[in-house]
Amino acid sequence: MTTWRQLLTGLQDNSLNDVERETLVARAAVRLAADRGPKGRRPTIEEVVAIAREEFAVILDAGVAGSALHIWARTGG
């Protein structure tokens, strides 16, 4: 499933709370940052926060962005 489809499906899921939705947006922003950046380079927290703001109109906390980056790196990017 594409990043956009996963995000839209998740945001429409009424069983998710605000923290889970924010985490979903953060993980989508990490995927986009990784796809847009140089191959093999890990995205930065600042890039993830910027993409969340610019693409999804969501202001992410740096801690949430960092957690999403950690999950992305741990699962093989």
N, CA, C and O atoms as a Maestro MAE file, in Angstrom:
{
 s_m_m2io_version
 :::
 2.0.0
}

f_m_ct {
 s_m_title
 :::
 protein
 m_atom[308] {
  # First column is atom index #
  i_m_mmod_type
  r_m_x_coord
  r_m_y_coord
  r_m_z_coord
  i_m_residue_number
  s_m_chain_name
  s_m_pdb_residue_name
  s_m_pdb_atom_name
  i_m_atomic_number
  :::
  1 25 0.844 -1.167 0.000 1 A "MET " " N  " 7
  2 3 0.000 0.000 0.000 1 A "MET " " CA " 6
  3 2 0.898 1.241 0.000 1 A "MET " " C  " 6
  4 15 1.926 1.260 0.676 1 A "MET " " O  " 8
  5 25 0.525 2.246 -0.734 2 A "THR " " N  " 7
  6 3 1.342 3.450 -0.792 2 A "THR " " CA " 6
  7 2 1.263 4.227 0.524 2 A "THR " " C  " 6
  8 15 0.338 4.048 1.317 2 A "THR " " O  " 8
  9 25 2.229 5.071 0.728 3 A "THR " " N  " 7
  10 3 2.265 5.883 1.947 3 A "THR " " CA " 6
  11 2 1.001 6.717 2.085 3 A "THR " " C  " 6
  12 15 0.414 6.790 3.165 3 A "THR " " O  " 8
  13 25 0.581 7.344 0.994 4 A "TRP " " N  " 7
  14 3 -0.613 8.198 1.039 4 A "TRP " " CA " 6
  15 2 -1.850 7.393 1.407 4 A "TRP " " C  " 6
  16 15 -2.662 7.828 2.224 4 A "TRP " " O  " 8
  17 25 -1.992 6.216 0.801 5 A "ARG " " N  " 7
  18 3 -3.170 5.392 1.074 5 A "ARG " " CA " 6
  19 2 -3.176 4.919 2.528 5 A "ARG " " C  " 6
  20 15 -4.219 4.918 3.182 5 A "ARG " " O  " 8
  21 25 -2.015 4.520 3.026 6 A "GLN " " N  " 7
  22 3 -1.926 4.098 4.427 6 A "GLN " " CA " 6
  23 2 -2.300 5.247 5.359 6 A "GLN " " C  " 6
  24 15 -3.014 5.060 6.344 6 A "GLN " " O  " 8
  25 25 -1.808 6.429 5.033 7 A "LEU " " N  " 7
  26 3 -2.093 7.592 5.864 7 A "LEU " " CA " 6
  27 2 -3.583 7.921 5.849 7 A "LEU " " C  " 6
  28 15 -4.183 8.114 6.906 7 A "LEU " " O  " 8
  29 25 -4.173 7.986 4.682 8 A "LEU " " N  " 7
  30 3 -5.596 8.315 4.582 8 A "LEU " " CA " 6
  31 2 -6.466 7.268 5.264 8 A "LEU " " C  " 6
  32 15 -7.432 7.609 5.947 8 A "LEU " " O  " 8
  33 25 -6.129 6.006 5.081 9 A "THR " " N  " 7
  34 3 -6.879 4.932 5.732 9 A "THR " " CA " 6
  35 2 -6.778 5.056 7.249 9 A "THR " " C  " 6
  36 15 -7.778 4.928 7.956 9 A "THR " " O  " 8
  37 25 -5.583 5.302 7.736 10 A "GLY " " N  " 7
  38 3 -5.384 5.436 9.172 10 A "GLY " " CA " 6
  39 2 -6.096 6.634 9.761 10 A "GLY " " C  " 6
  40 15 -6.658 6.547 10.853 10 A "GLY " " O  " 8
  41 25 -6.080 7.744 9.060 11 A "LEU " " N  " 7
  42 3 -6.722 8.952 9.578 11 A "LEU " " CA " 6
  43 2 -8.239 8.822 9.618 11 A "LEU " " C  " 6
  44 15 -8.902 9.507 10.396 11 A "LEU " " O  " 8
  45 25 -8.787 7.953 8.790 12 A "GLN " " N  " 7
  46 3 -10.236 7.724 8.786 12 A "GLN " " CA " 6
  47 2 -10.666 6.684 9.817 12 A "GLN " " C  " 6
  48 15 -11.861 6.482 10.033 12 A "GLN " " O  " 8
  49 25 -9.713 6.034 10.443 13 A "ASP " " N  " 7
  50 3 -9.996 4.997 11.437 13 A "ASP " " CA " 6
  51 2 -10.407 5.658 12.752 13 A "ASP " " C  " 6
  52 15 -9.581 6.256 13.440 13 A "ASP " " O  " 8
  53 25 -11.672 5.546 13.086 14 A "ASN " " N  " 7
  54 3 -12.198 6.201 14.289 14 A "ASN " " CA " 6
  55 2 -11.689 5.589 15.587 14 A "ASN " " C  " 6
  56 15 -11.861 6.174 16.656 14 A "ASN " " O  " 8
  57 25 -11.067 4.424 15.505 15 A "SER " " N  " 7
  58 3 -10.563 3.795 16.726 15 A "SER " " CA " 6
  59 2 -9.217 4.372 17.166 15 A "SER " " C  " 6
  60 15 -8.765 4.097 18.277 15 A "SER " " O  " 8
  61 25 -8.573 5.168 16.307 16 A "LEU " " N  " 7
  62 3 -7.278 5.762 16.654 16 A "LEU " " CA " 6
  63 2 -7.476 7.033 17.479 16 A "LEU " " C  " 6
  64 15 -8.393 7.814 17.225 16 A "LEU " " O  " 8
  65 25 -6.609 7.229 18.465 17 A "ASN " " N  " 7
  66 3 -6.650 8.471 19.233 17 A "ASN " " CA " 6
  67 2 -5.677 9.476 18.608 17 A "ASN " " C  " 6
  68 15 -5.015 9.168 17.616 17 A "ASN " " O  " 8
  69 25 -5.592 10.661 19.182 18 A "ASP " " N  " 7
  70 3 -4.754 11.723 18.608 18 A "ASP " " CA " 6
  71 2 -3.277 11.346 18.565 18 A "ASP " " C  " 6
  72 15 -2.584 11.667 17.600 18 A "ASP " " O  " 8
  73 25 -2.796 10.673 19.594 19 A "VAL " " N  " 7
  74 3 -1.386 10.270 19.632 19 A "VAL " " CA " 6
  75 2 -1.095 9.269 18.514 19 A "VAL " " C  " 6
  76 15 -0.066 9.362 17.844 19 A "VAL " " O  " 8
  77 25 -1.994 8.323 18.319 20 A "GLU " " N  " 7
  78 3 -1.809 7.333 17.255 20 A "GLU " " CA " 6
  79 2 -1.859 7.982 15.874 20 A "GLU " " C  " 6
  80 15 -1.112 7.598 14.975 20 A "GLU " " O  " 8
  81 25 -2.732 8.956 15.712 21 A "ARG " " N  " 7
  82 3 -2.806 9.673 14.429 21 A "ARG " " CA " 6
  83 2 -1.526 10.472 14.181 21 A "ARG " " C  " 6
  84 15 -1.002 10.485 13.067 21 A "ARG " " O  " 8
  85 25 -1.029 11.133 15.219 22 A "GLU " " N  " 7
  86 3 0.210 11.900 15.085 22 A "GLU " " CA " 6
  87 2 1.378 10.974 14.728 22 A "GLU " " C  " 6
  88 15 2.230 11.329 13.914 22 A "GLU " " O  " 8
  89 25 1.411 9.805 15.333 23 A "THR " " N  " 7
  90 3 2.447 8.822 15.028 23 A "THR " " CA " 6
  91 2 2.340 8.367 13.582 23 A "THR " " C  " 6
  92 15 3.355 8.199 12.906 23 A "THR " " O  " 8
  93 25 1.131 8.170 13.107 24 A "LEU " " N  " 7
  94 3 0.906 7.768 11.721 24 A "LEU " " CA " 6
  95 2 1.414 8.837 10.753 24 A "LEU " " C  " 6
  96 15 2.066 8.518 9.759 24 A "LEU " " O  " 8
  97 25 1.117 10.094 11.042 25 A "VAL " " N  " 7
  98 3 1.606 11.197 10.207 25 A "VAL " " CA " 6
  99 2 3.130 11.247 10.247 25 A "VAL " " C  " 6
  100 15 3.771 11.446 9.215 25 A "VAL " " O  " 8
  101 25 3.708 11.071 11.421 26 A "ALA " " N  " 7
  102 3 5.171 11.105 11.553 26 A "ALA " " CA " 6
  103 2 5.822 10.003 10.728 26 A "ALA " " C  " 6
  104 15 6.829 10.240 10.059 26 A "ALA " " O  " 8
  105 25 5.262 8.813 10.769 27 A "ARG " " N  " 7
  106 3 5.844 7.703 10.003 27 A "ARG " " CA " 6
  107 2 5.719 7.950 8.500 27 A "ARG " " C  " 6
  108 15 6.622 7.605 7.738 27 A "ARG " " O  " 8
  109 25 4.609 8.544 8.073 28 A "ALA " " N  " 7
  110 3 4.457 8.879 6.656 28 A "ALA " " CA " 6
  111 2 5.463 9.956 6.252 28 A "ALA " " C  " 6
  112 15 6.036 9.896 5.164 28 A "ALA " " O  " 8
  113 25 5.676 10.934 7.122 29 A "ALA " " N  " 7
  114 3 6.646 11.995 6.834 29 A "ALA " " CA " 6
  115 2 8.062 11.436 6.745 29 A "ALA " " C  " 6
  116 15 8.854 11.886 5.917 29 A "ALA " " O  " 8
  117 25 8.385 10.463 7.585 30 A "VAL " " N  " 7
  118 3 9.704 9.815 7.511 30 A "VAL " " CA " 6
  119 2 9.867 9.121 6.169 30 A "VAL " " C  " 6
  120 15 10.906 9.247 5.520 30 A "VAL " " O  " 8
  121 25 8.847 8.394 5.756 31 A "ARG " " N  " 7
  122 3 8.924 7.685 4.464 31 A "ARG " " CA " 6
  123 2 9.146 8.673 3.317 31 A "ARG " " C  " 6
  124 15 9.978 8.436 2.442 31 A "ARG " " O  " 8
  125 25 8.400 9.778 3.324 32 A "LEU " " N  " 7
  126 3 8.568 10.775 2.267 32 A "LEU " " CA " 6
  127 2 9.948 11.416 2.323 32 A "LEU " " C  " 6
  128 15 10.577 11.623 1.285 32 A "LEU " " O  " 8
  129 25 10.420 11.731 3.514 33 A "ALA " " N  " 7
  130 3 11.754 12.333 3.654 33 A "ALA " " CA " 6
  131 2 12.824 11.377 3.141 33 A "ALA " " C  " 6
  132 15 13.763 11.799 2.465 33 A "ALA " " O  " 8
  133 25 12.689 10.105 3.457 34 A "ALA " " N  " 7
  134 3 13.666 9.112 2.995 34 A "ALA " " CA " 6
  135 2 13.615 8.963 1.479 34 A "ALA " " C  " 6
  136 15 14.655 8.866 0.826 34 A "ALA " " O  " 8
  137 25 12.416 8.944 0.922 35 A "ASP " " N  " 7
  138 3 12.265 8.804 -0.530 35 A "ASP " " CA " 6
  139 2 12.813 10.009 -1.285 35 A "ASP " " C  " 6
  140 15 13.327 9.866 -2.395 35 A "ASP " " O  " 8
  141 25 12.707 11.186 -0.694 36 A "ARG " " N  " 7
  142 3 13.135 12.413 -1.366 36 A "ARG " " CA " 6
  143 2 14.613 12.727 -1.171 36 A "ARG " " C  " 6
  144 15 15.198 13.471 -1.958 36 A "ARG " " O  " 8
  145 25 15.208 12.176 -0.150 37 A "GLY " " N  " 7
  146 3 16.611 12.467 0.149 37 A "GLY " " CA " 6
  147 2 17.558 11.564 -0.614 37 A "GLY " " C  " 6
  148 15 17.129 10.644 -1.312 37 A "GLY " " O  " 8
  149 25 18.846 11.830 -0.479 38 A "PRO " " N  " 7
  150 3 19.854 10.992 -1.129 38 A "PRO " " CA " 6
  151 2 19.764 9.544 -0.637 38 A "PRO " " C  " 6
  152 15 19.556 9.291 0.550 38 A "PRO " " O  " 8
  153 25 19.919 8.628 -1.544 39 A "LYS " " N  " 7
  154 3 19.827 7.202 -1.211 39 A "LYS " " CA " 6
  155 2 20.888 6.836 -0.169 39 A "LYS " " C  " 6
  156 15 22.055 7.211 -0.289 39 A "LYS " " O  " 8
  157 25 20.461 6.108 0.840 40 A "GLY " " N  " 7
  158 3 21.384 5.655 1.868 40 A "GLY " " CA " 6
  159 2 21.589 6.622 3.022 40 A "GLY " " C  " 6
  160 15 22.267 6.285 3.993 40 A "GLY " " O  " 8
  161 25 21.014 7.820 2.936 41 A "ARG " " N  " 7
  162 3 21.160 8.796 4.023 41 A "ARG " " CA " 6
  163 2 19.877 8.839 4.844 41 A "ARG " " C  " 6
  164 15 18.774 8.945 4.308 41 A "ARG " " O  " 8
  165 25 20.054 8.755 6.143 42 A "ARG " " N  " 7
  166 3 18.908 8.807 7.044 42 A "ARG " " CA " 6
  167 2 18.357 10.233 7.099 42 A "ARG " " C  " 6
  168 15 19.130 11.183 7.226 42 A "ARG " " O  " 8
  169 25 17.036 10.398 7.005 43 A "PRO " " N  " 7
  170 3 16.458 11.743 7.127 43 A "PRO " " CA " 6
  171 2 16.712 12.315 8.521 43 A "PRO " " C  " 6
  172 15 16.927 11.575 9.481 43 A "PRO " " O  " 8
  173 25 16.683 13.615 8.611 44 A "THR " " N  " 7
  174 3 16.851 14.277 9.907 44 A "THR " " CA " 6
  175 2 15.484 14.556 10.531 44 A "THR " " C  " 6
  176 15 14.455 14.534 9.855 44 A "THR " " O  " 8
  177 25 15.502 14.813 11.821 45 A "ILE " " N  " 7
  178 3 14.264 15.179 12.509 45 A "ILE " " CA " 6
  179 2 13.686 16.444 11.883 45 A "ILE " " C  " 6
  180 15 12.474 16.554 11.699 45 A "ILE " " O  " 8
  181 25 14.547 17.385 11.560 46 A "GLU " " N  " 7
  182 3 14.088 18.645 10.974 46 A "GLU " " CA " 6
  183 2 13.393 18.411 9.634 46 A "GLU " " C  " 6
  184 15 12.385 19.054 9.339 46 A "GLU " " O  " 8
  185 25 13.919 17.502 8.828 47 A "GLU " " N  " 7
  186 3 13.292 17.185 7.537 47 A "GLU " " CA " 6
  187 2 11.917 16.548 7.735 47 A "GLU " " C  " 6
  188 15 10.971 16.859 7.012 47 A "GLU " " O  " 8
  189 25 11.818 15.667 8.705 48 A "VAL " " N  " 7
  190 3 10.541 15.005 8.983 48 A "VAL " " CA " 6
  191 2 9.509 16.023 9.462 48 A "VAL " " C  " 6
  192 15 8.365 16.012 9.006 48 A "VAL " " O  " 8
  193 25 9.907 16.896 10.371 49 A "VAL " " N  " 7
  194 3 9.002 17.931 10.879 49 A "VAL " " CA " 6
  195 2 8.563 18.852 9.739 49 A "VAL " " C  " 6
  196 15 7.390 19.214 9.654 49 A "VAL " " O  " 8
  197 25 9.495 19.232 8.865 50 A "ALA " " N  " 7
  198 3 9.170 20.116 7.742 50 A "ALA " " CA " 6
  199 2 8.192 19.449 6.777 50 A "ALA " " C  " 6
  200 15 7.250 20.093 6.314 50 A "ALA " " O  " 8
  201 25 8.399 18.184 6.470 51 A "ILE " " N  " 7
  202 3 7.490 17.493 5.550 51 A "ILE " " CA " 6
  203 2 6.105 17.358 6.172 51 A "ILE " " C  " 6
  204 15 5.103 17.544 5.483 51 A "ILE " " O  " 8
  205 25 6.033 17.043 7.447 52 A "ALA " " N  " 7
  206 3 4.729 16.947 8.116 52 A "ALA " " CA " 6
  207 2 3.989 18.280 8.031 52 A "ALA " " C  " 6
  208 15 2.783 18.318 7.788 52 A "ALA " " O  " 8
  209 25 4.724 19.365 8.231 53 A "ARG " " N  " 7
  210 3 4.115 20.697 8.179 53 A "ARG " " CA " 6
  211 2 3.694 21.064 6.760 53 A "ARG " " C  " 6
  212 15 2.578 21.536 6.542 53 A "ARG " " O  " 8
  213 25 4.587 20.845 5.795 54 A "GLU " " N  " 7
  214 3 4.335 21.276 4.419 54 A "GLU " " CA " 6
  215 2 3.362 20.373 3.669 54 A "GLU " " C  " 6
  216 15 2.538 20.865 2.899 54 A "GLU " " O  " 8
  217 25 3.443 19.081 3.878 55 A "GLU " " N  " 7
  218 3 2.616 18.137 3.122 55 A "GLU " " CA " 6
  219 2 1.292 17.815 3.800 55 A "GLU " " C  " 6
  220 15 0.276 17.623 3.132 55 A "GLU " " O  " 8
  221 25 1.307 17.756 5.140 56 A "PHE " " N  " 7
  222 3 0.123 17.307 5.863 56 A "PHE " " CA " 6
  223 2 -0.501 18.388 6.739 56 A "PHE " " C  " 6
  224 15 -1.542 18.158 7.356 56 A "PHE " " O  " 8
  225 25 0.122 19.564 6.801 57 A "ALA " " N  " 7
  226 3 -0.350 20.673 7.636 57 A "ALA " " CA " 6
  227 2 -0.470 20.258 9.104 57 A "ALA " " C  " 6
  228 15 -1.423 20.619 9.794 57 A "ALA " " O  " 8
  229 25 0.522 19.488 9.560 58 A "VAL " " N  " 7
  230 3 0.565 19.015 10.946 58 A "VAL " " CA " 6
  231 2 1.887 19.471 11.558 58 A "VAL " " C  " 6
  232 15 2.946 19.300 10.955 58 A "VAL " " O  " 8
  233 25 1.823 20.043 12.739 59 A "ILE " " N  " 7
  234 3 3.033 20.437 13.446 59 A "ILE " " CA " 6
  235 2 3.416 19.289 14.376 59 A "ILE " " C  " 6
  236 15 2.751 19.026 15.377 59 A "ILE " " O  " 8
  237 25 4.500 18.617 14.018 60 A "LEU " " N  " 7
  238 3 4.971 17.476 14.798 60 A "LEU " " CA " 6
  239 2 5.953 17.923 15.865 60 A "LEU " " C  " 6
  240 15 6.764 18.821 15.642 60 A "LEU " " O  " 8
  241 25 5.876 17.308 16.992 61 A "ASP " " N  " 7
  242 3 6.862 17.464 18.044 61 A "ASP " " CA " 6
  243 2 8.138 16.743 17.602 61 A "ASP " " C  " 6
  244 15 8.065 15.684 16.977 61 A "ASP " " O  " 8
  245 25 9.285 17.299 17.915 62 A "ALA " " N  " 7
  246 3 10.556 16.680 17.525 62 A "ALA " " CA " 6
  247 2 10.707 15.282 18.118 62 A "ALA " " C  " 6
  248 15 11.315 14.411 17.496 62 A "ALA " " O  " 8
  249 25 10.166 15.059 19.300 63 A "GLY " " N  " 7
  250 3 10.238 13.737 19.917 63 A "GLY " " CA " 6
  251 2 9.461 12.691 19.139 63 A "GLY " " C  " 6
  252 15 9.910 11.554 19.001 63 A "GLY " " O  " 8
  253 25 8.304 13.068 18.634 64 A "VAL " " N  " 7
  254 3 7.491 12.149 17.827 64 A "VAL " " CA " 6
  255 2 8.206 11.855 16.519 64 A "VAL " " C  " 6
  256 15 8.240 10.711 16.066 64 A "VAL " " O  " 8
  257 25 8.777 12.893 15.912 65 A "ALA " " N  " 7
  258 3 9.530 12.700 14.668 65 A "ALA " " CA " 6
  259 2 10.730 11.790 14.907 65 A "ALA " " C  " 6
  260 15 11.016 10.910 14.095 65 A "ALA " " O  " 8
  261 25 11.427 11.998 16.008 66 A "GLY " " N  " 7
  262 3 12.578 11.158 16.336 66 A "GLY " " CA " 6
  263 2 12.189 9.708 16.569 66 A "GLY " " C  " 6
  264 15 12.899 8.797 16.142 66 A "GLY " " O  " 8
  265 25 11.071 9.487 17.240 67 A "SER " " N  " 7
  266 3 10.589 8.119 17.461 67 A "SER " " CA " 6
  267 2 10.243 7.440 16.146 67 A "SER " " C  " 6
  268 15 10.554 6.266 15.945 67 A "SER " " O  " 8
  269 25 9.599 8.182 15.252 68 A "ALA " " N  " 7
  270 3 9.255 7.619 13.943 68 A "ALA " " CA " 6
  271 2 10.518 7.290 13.148 68 A "ALA " " C  " 6
  272 15 10.569 6.277 12.451 68 A "ALA " " O  " 8
  273 25 11.527 8.139 13.253 69 A "LEU " " N  " 7
  274 3 12.804 7.856 12.585 69 A "LEU " " CA " 6
  275 2 13.457 6.604 13.156 69 A "LEU " " C  " 6
  276 15 14.008 5.792 12.414 69 A "LEU " " O  " 8
  277 25 13.395 6.452 14.463 70 A "HIS " " N  " 7
  278 3 13.979 5.276 15.114 70 A "HIS " " CA " 6
  279 2 13.275 4.001 14.642 70 A "HIS " " C  " 6
  280 15 13.932 3.005 14.336 70 A "HIS " " O  " 8
  281 25 11.959 4.030 14.584 71 A "ILE " " N  " 7
  282 3 11.199 2.868 14.107 71 A "ILE " " CA " 6
  283 2 11.557 2.564 12.664 71 A "ILE " " C  " 6
  284 15 11.756 1.404 12.301 71 A "ILE " " O  " 8
  285 25 11.640 3.596 11.841 72 A "TRP " " N  " 7
  286 3 11.987 3.424 10.424 72 A "TRP " " CA " 6
  287 2 13.362 2.773 10.281 72 A "TRP " " C  " 6
  288 15 13.535 1.846 9.490 72 A "TRP " " O  " 8
  289 25 14.335 3.259 11.044 73 A "ALA " " N  " 7
  290 3 15.695 2.714 10.964 73 A "ALA " " CA " 6
  291 2 15.747 1.278 11.487 73 A "ALA " " C  " 6
  292 15 16.438 0.432 10.918 73 A "ALA " " O  " 8
  293 25 15.029 1.009 12.551 74 A "ARG " " N  " 7
  294 3 15.025 -0.322 13.157 74 A "ARG " " CA " 6
  295 2 14.372 -1.370 12.253 74 A "ARG " " C  " 6
  296 15 14.741 -2.544 12.287 74 A "ARG " " O  " 8
  297 25 13.407 -0.940 11.452 75 A "THR " " N  " 7
  298 3 12.706 -1.884 10.576 75 A "THR " " CA " 6
  299 2 13.315 -1.949 9.189 75 A "THR " " C  " 6
  300 15 12.730 -2.529 8.274 75 A "THR " " O  " 8
  301 25 14.477 -1.362 9.034 76 A "GLY " " N  " 7
  302 3 15.185 -1.473 7.761 76 A "GLY " " CA " 6
  303 2 14.888 -0.387 6.757 76 A "GLY " " C  " 6
  304 15 15.246 -0.506 5.585 76 A "GLY " " O  " 8
  305 25 14.238 0.668 7.201 77 A "GLY " " N  " 7
  306 3 13.980 1.795 6.314 77 A "GLY " " CA " 6
  307 2 13.012 1.443 5.286 77 A "GLY " " C  " 6
  308 15 12.674 2.277 4.446 77 A "GLY " " O  " 8
  :::
 }
 m_bond[307] {
  # First column is bond index #
  i_m_from
  i_m_to
  i_m_order
  :::
  1 1 2 1
  2 2 3 1
  3 3 4 2
  4 3 5 1
  5 5 6 1
  6 6 7 1
  7 7 8 2
  8 7 9 1
  9 9 10 1
  10 10 11 1
  11 11 12 2
  12 11 13 1
  13 13 14 1
  14 14 15 1
  15 15 16 2
  16 15 17 1
  17 17 18 1
  18 18 19 1
  19 19 20 2
  20 19 21 1
  21 21 22 1
  22 22 23 1
  23 23 24 2
  24 23 25 1
  25 25 26 1
  26 26 27 1
  27 27 28 2
  28 27 29 1
  29 29 30 1
  30 30 31 1
  31 31 32 2
  32 31 33 1
  33 33 34 1
  34 34 35 1
  35 35 36 2
  36 35 37 1
  37 37 38 1
  38 38 39 1
  39 39 40 2
  40 39 41 1
  41 41 42 1
  42 42 43 1
  43 43 44 2
  44 43 45 1
  45 45 46 1
  46 46 47 1
  47 47 48 2
  48 47 49 1
  49 49 50 1
  50 50 51 1
  51 51 52 2
  52 51 53 1
  53 53 54 1
  54 54 55 1
  55 55 56 2
  56 55 57 1
  57 57 58 1
  58 58 59 1
  59 59 60 2
  60 59 61 1
  61 61 62 1
  62 62 63 1
  63 63 64 2
  64 63 65 1
  65 65 66 1
  66 66 67 1
  67 67 68 2
  68 67 69 1
  69 69 70 1
  70 70 71 1
  71 71 72 2
  72 71 73 1
  73 73 74 1
  74 74 75 1
  75 75 76 2
  76 75 77 1
  77 77 78 1
  78 78 79 1
  79 79 80 2
  80 79 81 1
  81 81 82 1
  82 82 83 1
  83 83 84 2
  84 83 85 1
  85 85 86 1
  86 86 87 1
  87 87 88 2
  88 87 89 1
  89 89 90 1
  90 90 91 1
  91 91 92 2
  92 91 93 1
  93 93 94 1
  94 94 95 1
  95 95 96 2
  96 95 97 1
  97 97 98 1
  98 98 99 1
  99 99 100 2
  100 99 101 1
  101 101 102 1
  102 102 103 1
  103 103 104 2
  104 103 105 1
  105 105 106 1
  106 106 107 1
  107 107 108 2
  108 107 109 1
  109 109 110 1
  110 110 111 1
  111 111 112 2
  112 111 113 1
  113 113 114 1
  114 114 115 1
  115 115 116 2
  116 115 117 1
  117 117 118 1
  118 118 119 1
  119 119 120 2
  120 119 121 1
  121 121 122 1
  122 122 123 1
  123 123 124 2
  124 123 125 1
  125 125 126 1
  126 126 127 1
  127 127 128 2
  128 127 129 1
  129 129 130 1
  130 130 131 1
  131 131 132 2
  132 131 133 1
  133 133 134 1
  134 134 135 1
  135 135 136 2
  136 135 137 1
  137 137 138 1
  138 138 139 1
  139 139 140 2
  140 139 141 1
  141 141 142 1
  142 142 143 1
  143 143 144 2
  144 143 145 1
  145 145 146 1
  146 146 147 1
  147 147 148 2
  148 147 149 1
  149 149 150 1
  150 150 151 1
  151 151 152 2
  152 151 153 1
  153 153 154 1
  154 154 155 1
  155 155 156 2
  156 155 157 1
  157 157 158 1
  158 158 159 1
  159 159 160 2
  160 159 161 1
  161 161 162 1
  162 162 163 1
  163 163 164 2
  164 163 165 1
  165 165 166 1
  166 166 167 1
  167 167 168 2
  168 167 169 1
  169 169 170 1
  170 170 171 1
  171 171 172 2
  172 171 173 1
  173 173 174 1
  174 174 175 1
  175 175 176 2
  176 175 177 1
  177 177 178 1
  178 178 179 1
  179 179 180 2
  180 179 181 1
  181 181 182 1
  182 182 183 1
  183 183 184 2
  184 183 185 1
  185 185 186 1
  186 186 187 1
  187 187 188 2
  188 187 189 1
  189 189 190 1
  190 190 191 1
  191 191 192 2
  192 191 193 1
  193 193 194 1
  194 194 195 1
  195 195 196 2
  196 195 197 1
  197 197 198 1
  198 198 199 1
  199 199 200 2
  200 199 201 1
  201 201 202 1
  202 202 203 1
  203 203 204 2
  204 203 205 1
  205 205 206 1
  206 206 207 1
  207 207 208 2
  208 207 209 1
  209 209 210 1
  210 210 211 1
  211 211 212 2
  212 211 213 1
  213 213 214 1
  214 214 215 1
  215 215 216 2
  216 215 217 1
  217 217 218 1
  218 218 219 1
  219 219 220 2
  220 219 221 1
  221 221 222 1
  222 222 223 1
  223 223 224 2
  224 223 225 1
  225 225 226 1
  226 226 227 1
  227 227 228 2
  228 227 229 1
  229 229 230 1
  230 230 231 1
  231 231 232 2
  232 231 233 1
  233 233 234 1
  234 234 235 1
  235 235 236 2
  236 235 237 1
  237 237 238 1
  238 238 239 1
  239 239 240 2
  240 239 241 1
  241 241 242 1
  242 242 243 1
  243 243 244 2
  244 243 245 1
  245 245 246 1
  246 246 247 1
  247 247 248 2
  248 247 249 1
  249 249 250 1
  250 250 251 1
  251 251 252 2
  252 251 253 1
  253 253 254 1
  254 254 255 1
  255 255 256 2
  256 255 257 1
  257 257 258 1
  258 258 259 1
  259 259 260 2
  260 259 261 1
  261 261 262 1
  262 262 263 1
  263 263 264 2
  264 263 265 1
  265 265 266 1
  266 266 267 1
  267 267 268 2
  268 267 269 1
  269 269 270 1
  270 270 271 1
  271 271 272 2
  272 271 273 1
  273 273 274 1
  274 274 275 1
  275 275 276 2
  276 275 277 1
  277 277 278 1
  278 278 279 1
  279 279 280 2
  280 279 281 1
  281 281 282 1
  282 282 283 1
  283 283 284 2
  284 283 285 1
  285 285 286 1
  286 286 287 1
  287 287 288 2
  288 287 289 1
  289 289 290 1
  290 290 291 1
  291 291 292 2
  292 291 293 1
  293 293 294 1
  294 294 295 1
  295 295 296 2
  296 295 297 1
  297 297 298 1
  298 298 299 1
  299 299 300 2
  300 299 301 1
  301 301 302 1
  302 302 303 1
  303 303 304 2
  304 303 305 1
  305 305 306 1
  306 306 307 1
  307 307 308 2
  :::
 }
}
